[in-house]
Amino acid sequence: PQVIKGATNSWPAKDWTEETIRSKWGQKSFRVGSDEDDQDVRLSLDDFLSYHNSNTDDNPMYMFEHIGEAPLEDLLDEYSIPKYFDESRDLFSVLSVDERPPHRWMLYGGARSGSAIHKDPLSTSAWNSSLFGRKRWMLFPPEGRKIHLMPPSIEALWPARIAGPSAWFEHMLPRIRSEQWRGPLPVEILQEAGETVYVPNNWWHIVLNLDPVVAVTQNIGALHDYENIEDVVRRKRPDIYDQWLGRIQKRWSR
């Protein structure tokens, strides 16, 4: 894991405020969670911002919307991929937008919202840039086990999306700080506005928003992770595997 400074300096989006996003998309509908049947819950951005400015929930709703599709079809003009993660280093860049698994999102959440502990799919790495607001990260190396990082014995953590990341920090941080902890130690990051966090493939991570936060993030297939990614794509995405592998061999065999 790394913190990269300055990657957002040339972005039009670097000067955004809450009013900026309200003026751009206030009347648009965004995905802000899912219901008991795992169906999308959607709100207008105006209603979502009003909710976040007044809620007292332990685990507030969190907007997680695809970039490049409605209503964020024009957002790609507002930022650029940091040079460390451009197409020349991304194994999935050989696929078109329609062929490629979902990989880029804009996130908005108020204080106490965030992401439960997880690994990113298909052995991908990720970069995450905060446009405004601070995030608290805990990242654990791949050898960590979910049963230790989210013990079933702690009822408040199950199911994770109900309890939320604030409950994880409340119950797990004392364990990790104690002398009895035998799991891998985490990398801890306090991400400030304008900073970009790099998450290596297969690292467990949990993120808690400390302020209202807007961020953009993207998953990539790093060249140096080719063997792991090739194996996962073969097993989990046979629908794209042959085409993806052929294009990779054509591009990088030279």
C-alpha positions in Angstrom: 0.0 0.0 0.0 1.1 3.5 -0.8 -0.1 7.1 -0.5 0.5 9.2 -3.6 0.5 12.9 -3.4 -0.1 15.3 -6.3 -1.8 12.9 -8.7 -4.9 15.1 -8.7 -3.2 18.5 -9.1 -4.2 18.9 -12.7 -7.7 17.5 -12.4 -10.7 19.8 -13.0 -12.4 17.8 -10.2 -9.7 18.8 -7.6 -11.7 21.9 -6.7 -15.0 20.3 -6.2 -17.2 21.0 -3.2 -20.6 19.6 -2.1 -22.2 22.5 -4.0 -20.3 21.5 -7.2 -21.7 18.0 -7.2 -25.2 19.2 -6.3 -25.2 21.7 -9.2 -24.0 19.0 -11.6 -26.1 16.0 -10.6 -28.6 17.2 -8.0 -31.7 15.9 -9.8 -30.0 12.7 -11.0 -30.7 9.3 -9.4 -27.8 7.4 -7.8 -27.3 4.0 -6.3 -26.9 4.4 -2.5 -27.3 0.8 -1.3 -29.3 -2.3 -1.6 -32.4 -3.8 0.0 -33.0 -7.1 1.6 -33.5 -8.7 -1.8 -30.1 -7.2 -2.9 -31.9 -4.8 -5.3 -30.5 -1.3 -5.8 -31.8 1.5 -3.6 -31.6 4.8 -5.5 -32.1 8.4 -4.4 -31.7 11.8 -6.1 -28.4 13.4 -5.2 -30.2 16.3 -3.6 -32.1 13.9 -1.3 -29.0 12.0 -0.6 -27.0 15.1 0.4 -29.9 16.2 2.6 -29.9 12.8 4.3 -26.2 12.9 5.0 -26.3 16.4 6.4 -28.9 15.3 9.0 -28.6 11.6 9.7 -27.3 10.0 12.9 -27.1 6.4 11.6 -24.2 4.2 12.8 -23.8 3.0 9.2 -25.1 5.7 6.8 -25.9 5.0 3.2 -23.0 5.2 0.8 -23.2 6.2 -2.9 -21.2 3.9 -5.2 -21.9 4.7 -8.8 -20.3 3.6 -12.1 -18.3 6.2 -14.0 -18.8 6.4 -17.7 -22.5 5.5 -17.5 -25.6 7.6 -16.8 -25.7 9.7 -14.8 -21.9 10.0 -14.7 -21.2 9.6 -18.4 -19.3 12.9 -18.6 -17.2 12.4 -15.4 -14.2 11.0 -17.4 -13.5 14.6 -18.5 -13.1 15.7 -14.9 -10.1 13.6 -14.0 -7.3 11.4 -15.5 -5.8 8.1 -14.6 -2.6 8.6 -12.6 0.5 7.7 -14.7 1.3 4.7 -12.4 -1.9 3.0 -13.4 -2.4 3.9 -17.1 -3.3 1.5 -19.9 0.3 0.4 -20.5 0.3 -1.2 -17.0 -3.3 -2.5 -16.9 -4.0 -6.1 -18.1 -7.8 -5.3 -18.5 -7.2 -2.4 -20.8 -7.3 -4.8 -23.7 -11.0 -5.1 -23.2 -13.6 -2.6 -24.4 -15.7 -0.8 -21.8 -18.6 -3.1 -22.6 -16.5 -6.2 -22.3 -14.6 -5.3 -19.2 -15.9 -6.1 -15.7 -17.1 -3.1 -13.7 -14.0 -1.2 -12.6 -14.4 2.5 -12.0 -16.7 4.4 -9.6 -17.4 7.7 -8.0 -18.1 7.4 -4.2 -19.9 9.8 -1.9 -20.4 9.3 1.7 -20.8 11.2 4.9 -19.0 10.7 8.2 -19.2 7.1 9.5 -20.1 5.6 6.1 -17.6 3.4 4.2 -16.7 0.0 3.0 -16.7 -3.3 5.0 -13.5 -5.3 5.0 -13.0 -7.0 1.6 -10.6 -7.9 -1.1 -11.1 -6.5 -4.6 -12.4 -8.9 -7.3 -10.4 -10.9 -9.9 -7.1 -10.3 -8.1 -7.1 -6.6 -9.2 -5.3 -3.8 -7.5 -7.0 -0.4 -7.0 -6.3 3.3 -6.7 -8.6 5.6 -4.8 -8.3 9.4 -4.9 -10.2 11.6 -2.5 -11.4 14.9 -4.0 -12.5 16.2 -0.6 -12.8 14.7 2.8 -10.6 12.3 4.9 -10.7 8.5 4.9 -9.3 6.1 7.5 -7.9 2.9 6.0 -6.8 -0.4 7.5 -5.1 -2.8 5.1 -4.0 -6.4 5.8 -1.7 -8.5 3.7 -3.1 -11.4 1.6 -2.3 -14.1 4.2 -4.8 -12.6 6.6 -8.0 -14.7 7.0 -11.5 -13.2 7.0 -12.5 -15.4 10.0 -9.9 -13.5 12.0 -10.6 -10.1 10.5 -14.3 -10.5 10.9 -14.8 -13.1 13.7 -18.3 -14.7 13.7 -18.1 -14.5 17.5 -18.6 -10.7 17.3 -22.3 -10.5 16.5 -22.1 -6.8 15.8 -20.1 -7.4 12.7 -22.6 -9.8 11.0 -23.9 -9.1 8.4 -21.2 -6.5 7.7 -23.2 -4.2 5.6 -25.7 -3.6 8.4 -23.1 -3.0 11.2 -20.8 -1.0 8.9 -17.1 -0.1 9.2 -17.6 2.0 12.3 -18.6 -1.1 14.2 -15.5 -2.9 12.9 -13.2 -0.2 14.2 -15.1 -0.2 17.6 -14.8 -4.0 18.1 -11.7 -5.0 16.1 -9.2 -2.3 16.8 -8.8 -3.1 20.5 -8.1 -6.8 19.5 -5.5 -5.8 16.9 -3.8 -3.4 19.3 -3.7 -6.1 22.1 -0.7 -8.4 22.8 -3.0 -11.4 22.2 -3.4 -10.6 18.5 -1.7 -13.2 16.3 -2.8 -12.1 12.9 -0.8 -10.0 10.4 -0.5 -6.3 11.4 -2.2 -3.8 9.2 -1.0 -0.8 7.3 -2.9 2.2 8.6 -3.5 5.2 6.4 -5.2 8.5 7.1 -6.0 9.8 3.6 -6.4 13.5 3.1 -8.2 15.3 0.4 -6.1 15.3 -2.9 -4.3 12.1 -1.9 -4.4 8.8 -3.8 -4.2 5.4 -2.0 -2.9 2.4 -3.9 -4.3 -1.0 -2.7 -2.2 -4.0 -4.0 -4.0 -7.1 -5.2 -5.4 -9.5 -2.6 -4.9 -7.1 0.3 -7.8 -7.0 2.7 -9.0 -3.4 3.4 -11.7 -1.5 5.2 -12.4 2.2 4.8 -14.2 4.6 7.2 -15.1 8.1 6.0 -14.2 10.7 8.7 -15.9 13.6 6.9 -18.2 13.9 3.9 -16.0 12.4 1.2 -16.1 12.4 -2.6 -13.7 10.0 -4.3 -13.0 8.4 -7.6 -11.6 4.9 -7.8 -10.6 2.3 -10.3 -9.5 -1.4 -10.3 -6.7 -2.4 -12.6 -5.0 -5.7 -13.5 -1.3 -4.9 -12.7 1.2 -6.4 -15.1 3.3 -7.8 -12.3 0.2 -9.7 -11.0 -0.3 -11.5 -14.3 -0.1 -15.1 -13.1 -2.6 -14.6 -10.3 -5.0 -12.6 -12.5 -4.8 -15.1 -15.3 -5.8 -18.0 -13.0 -8.7 -16.1 -11.4 -10.1 -14.9 -14.8 -9.9 -18.4 -16.2 -11.9 -19.8 -13.3 -14.3 -17.0 -12.6 -14.8 -15.3 -15.9 -14.6 -18.0 -18.6 -17.0 -15.8 -20.7 -14.1 -13.3 -21.4 -11.1 -15.5 -20.8 -10.1 -16.6 -24.3 -10.6 -13.2 -25.9 -8.8 -11.4 -23.0 -5.8 -13.8 -23.0 -5.4 -13.6 -26.8 -5.3 -9.8 -26.7 -2.8 -9.8 -23.8 -0.5 -12.2 -25.6 -0.7 -10.0 -28.7 0.1 -6.7 -26.9 2.8 -7.8 -24.5 4.5 -10.6 -26.3 6.4 -8.1 -28.4 
